[in-house]
Amino acid sequence: MTRPKDPLFPKGFEETKDIKEQFIEENLPKPSKKDELSPLKKLNHKIGVYLNPKTTKITEDEQKRKIGIIITILILITLIVSSYYFLVYQPQQEELSLMRTEKLNELHDLYSGPLVASPNELVLENKINDARSCEELENINILTYATKDWKSFHKKSIHSNQDKFNRTMVVYGNESKDVIMNSEEAMEIVRQNDATVLSKIKFETPNTVSVPILVSRLQAGAGLINVGSVVDIYQNSNYTDENNSTNNTSPEISGCTVLSIMRYEENGEIDSEYSKSTVHVKGNDTYPKENTKSFSSNVLELLKGSIIKGYDEHETIEMLKNYGIKLSNYERQINLGDLDAQYMLLIETPQDKVNFVINNMENIVLTIPTSHAPNWMYNEIYSTYNN
């Protein structure tokens, strides 16, 4: 059916419009319609199927199958999470907790006594508590910080705990022993050790007294100790009760000074005779000849005589000076001596050790440390290992 002509409609306009539409259809591509859903819409659609089954028509078998899949996935997730927790996470946490406890114990052992509330101790404790892995804990070096802090503390302590003889006393808390030493020796101990040793010692001002003891030659270092010798005191375990005997190899007291030595008076009694005889034979005649020297004296009586001006006091004292130690040295050299000699010694010891020394006078043994060896001992050891 054709459109009636309108006298007001331009002639030929309809034909021009048809030609234009035909040209567009033939030369321009038509836009394609996207019937497929985007991935996000697909996901939403599937979720809607599971969550809103009423809005989507699915069969009963398909619904059961999908519910089974969901349950299976949940079970697998539960198993994976549980396995990770029991096989990985929980052992890691137990190991971390154990390591944290060990680190805290180490911290409290090294930062004890006067350093228990030092700034570094608080910082290290916070680091240990805040660590979230074993690697972090391993990287916390407690020993380095503790050694530095203890050295600084002990150096100040040595300076503040010196007596007028420039000595200090180191006290080993775990061994209950005291050692009196020069301050420079104490500084050397601090320089050469770390916190494992320095945390167990402290320095105090020597509080000493002189204690007189009566000992045998065996107990008195074979009689070879001299005035000024530094000796260590051990307890002879042969005299202790078997039930209380110990295997302690450390001295009971170290660094004691010998202030004086006296032998029994009988050791000063001298009655000696030296004789040398020769026989000269000439023919039937014999000519014997004997040269005899004798000496009888008493060292103590000589001293008494010099004091009352019976003898020259200066000459007598000079002659008898160090008589006892000279006698012991000569006895050592000829390997023959009075083993029954008794000695009265005056020993400087810490005041808190006086009762021990007095009550164990018969059981103690005085030894000479090689670090304080007299010249004769040094020469013997040196010649033994260098010849």
MOGI-V149220 format. One record per residue. N is the residue number from 1. PSI is psi in whole degrees, 0 to 359 (NA if undefined). BURIAL is + if it has 9 or more other C-alpha atoms within 8 Angstrom, else -. Layout:
N PSI BURIAL
N PSI BURIAL
This chain:
1 129 -
2 149 -
3 137 -
4 149 -
5 135 -
6 124 -
7 339 -
8 346 -
9 132 -
10 145 -
11 131 -
12 359 -
13 324 -
14 319 -
15 323 -
16 321 -
17 318 -
18 318 -
19 319 -
20 316 -
21 322 -
22 323 -
23 319 -
24 318 -
25 325 +
26 329 -
27 333 -
28 135 -
29 144 -
30 137 -
31 135 -
32 143 -
33 127 -
34 104 -
35 336 -
36 145 -
37 149 -
38 160 -
39 320 -
40 319 -
41 325 -
42 316 +
43 315 -
44 323 -
45 316 -
46 319 -
47 322 +
48 328 +
49 318 +
50 323 -
51 331 -
52 70 +
53 339 +
54 335 -
55 344 -
56 131 -
57 108 -
58 160 -
59 163 -
60 322 -
61 318 -
62 323 -
63 317 +
64 319 -
65 317 -
66 322 +
67 320 -
68 319 -
69 317 -
70 315 -
71 318 -
72 317 -
73 317 -
74 319 -
75 317 -
76 317 -
77 317 -
78 317 -
79 318 -
80 314 -
81 317 -
82 317 -
83 317 +
84 319 +
85 311 +
86 330 +
87 334 -
88 300 +
89 308 +
90 314 +
91 322 +
92 318 -
93 322 -
94 316 -
95 319 +
96 318 +
97 319 -
98 317 -
99 322 +
100 320 +
101 318 -
102 319 -
103 319 +
104 321 +
105 317 -
106 318 +
107 315 +
108 332 +
109 317 -
110 327 +
111 77 +
112 173 +
113 234 -
114 345 -
115 11 +
116 334 +
117 31 -
118 157 -
119 317 -
120 327 -
121 318 +
122 320 +
123 315 -
124 323 +
125 320 +
126 320 -
127 319 +
128 316 +
129 331 -
130 351 -
131 137 +
132 3 -
133 161 -
134 328 +
135 320 -
136 320 +
137 320 +
138 329 -
139 354 -
140 105 +
141 93 -
142 320 +
143 320 +
144 312 -
145 316 +
146 320 +
147 315 +
148 316 -
149 319 +
150 320 +
151 317 +
152 318 -
153 314 -
154 324 +
155 318 +
156 323 -
157 321 +
158 315 +
159 326 -
160 356 -
161 45 +
162 145 +
163 184 +
164 353 -
165 14 -
166 39 -
167 159 +
168 169 +
169 123 +
170 131 +
171 121 +
172 105 +
173 321 +
174 345 -
175 355 -
176 45 -
177 153 +
178 144 +
179 120 +
180 131 +
181 166 +
182 148 +
183 326 +
184 324 -
185 321 -
186 319 +
187 323 +
188 323 -
189 317 -
190 319 +
191 328 -
192 351 -
193 160 +
194 189 +
195 337 +
196 330 +
197 315 -
198 334 +
199 349 +
200 8 +
201 162 +
202 158 +
203 134 +
204 159 +
205 128 +
206 127 +
207 91 -
208 159 -
209 161 +
210 129 +
211 124 +
212 134 -
213 148 +
214 116 +
215 163 +
216 173 +
217 322 +
218 318 +
219 334 +
220 41 +
221 40 +
222 19 -
223 11 +
224 3 +
225 151 +
226 165 +
227 129 -
228 351 -
229 143 +
230 121 +
231 158 +
232 147 +
233 121 +
234 158 +
235 129 +
236 111 +
237 344 -
238 338 -
239 355 -
240 160 -
241 136 -
242 327 -
243 339 -
244 6 -
245 145 -
246 166 -
247 30 -
248 122 -
249 0 -
250 149 -
251 153 +
252 321 +
253 135 +
254 152 +
255 30 +
256 142 +
257 133 +
258 116 +
259 330 +
260 157 +
261 134 +
262 135 -
263 164 +
264 153 +
265 327 -
266 333 -
267 350 -
268 1 +
269 125 +
270 126 +
271 89 -
272 154 -
273 132 -
274 127 -
275 145 -
276 122 -
277 147 -
278 152 -
279 125 -
280 123 -
281 126 -
282 104 -
283 233 -
284 4 -
285 141 -
286 133 +
287 89 -
288 149 -
289 131 -
290 133 -
291 112 -
292 136 -
293 134 -
294 152 -
295 132 -
296 129 -
297 174 +
298 116 +
299 316 +
300 322 -
301 327 -
302 318 +
303 319 +
304 319 -
305 324 +
306 329 +
307 322 +
308 20 -
309 22 -
310 330 -
311 170 +
312 115 -
313 316 +
314 314 -
315 319 -
316 314 +
317 318 +
318 322 -
319 322 -
320 2 -
321 132 -
322 34 -
323 313 -
324 313 -
325 327 +
326 317 -
327 316 -
328 321 +
329 319 +
330 322 -
331 321 +
332 320 +
333 325 -
334 0 -
335 35 -
336 129 -
337 173 -
338 99 -
339 349 -
340 8 -
341 142 +
342 148 +
343 136 +
344 116 +
345 147 +
346 112 +
347 134 +
348 121 +
349 158 +
350 145 +
351 325 -
352 358 -
353 3 +
354 314 +
355 322 -
356 315 -
357 315 +
358 315 +
359 342 -
360 29 +
361 323 +
362 347 -
363 355 +
364 156 +
365 129 +
366 128 +
367 156 +
368 110 +
369 140 +
370 339 -
371 339 -
372 33 -
373 140 +
374 171 -
375 317 -
376 322 -
377 319 +
378 315 +
379 321 -
380 315 -
381 318 -
382 316 -
383 329 -
384 319 -
385 1 -
386 13 -
387 NA -
